[in-house]
Amino acid sequence: MFYRDKLSFEDEEFKLKVGFLHFSSCSGCQVAFFDMFEEAVEILDTVELVYSNMLTKRRDLPRMDVAFVEGALCIEDPHHLHLVKELQKKAKLIVAVGGCASFGGVRRLSCGNQLPQPQHQSFVPITEVDLVKPKVKYAIPGCPPNPSLLYSFLLALLEINEDFLLPFELMTFSTRASGMDIFVEVVNKGFCVGCGTCSTACPTRAITYNYECSRPAFNPGLCVYCGSCLAACPQSFKPYPQPTYT
């Protein structure tokens, strides 16, 4: 079963129209997205790239089935405000890609450009923009996400693999997505197995491995809130029963 069945498309030759939109970020997520296509040869006949600020020449935003969005939205930038309005009209489903689009990422720490340049300092992730929030179905963490993960996600989207997609759906509701999540959701609840996966996933070394106690150590001053650690942790999305206290 393919994604077109979910959207009730009757044309057997239907191609999933996808676009990649760029807000305020380093563009690393978009580069990772296109690196993914080296692995995606066998599904290219079911996917059509209709918009990308890197690869397509068109300026207007076409209608698309799935819009992949990178970067945080600057609420002081008229172009960003126009683009998010177009996104709300033209996209059927939105996927936040990377830490900036999903949780704010390093843009949460932005204090604007240097004078005398204009001050653009109010950034919010696409998951928190009320205008498009009903359409933001999934959030893929990472700074940037691994191309293999993006390929697996796109494949799961085409096949409607809900078990695989569920963690990314839950990510859209995260309000922290930092190394502190590892301690609150995994370590403090006794789920940590000391594998060190979170420390290897962290792009800024905010999480290191403490060999004395076989547990991660967290430096919040280095964290850019990209969510890579929580996504990489093999214990983070398991449906453990939560303890109850009476």
Buried (B, 14 or more C-beta within 10 A) or exposed (E): EBBBEEEEBEEEEBBBBBBBBBBBBBBBBBBBBBBBBEBBEEBEEBBBBBBBBEEEEEEEBEEBBBBBBBBBBBBBBEEBBEBBEBBBEBBEBBBBBBBBBBBBBBBBEBEBEEEEEEEBEBBBBBBBBEEBEEBBBBBBBBBBBBBEBBBBBBBBBBBBBEEBBBBBEEBBEBEBBBBBBBBEBBBEEEBBEEBBBBBEBBBBEBBBBEEEEEBBBBEEEBBBBBBBBBBBBEBBBEEEEEEEEE
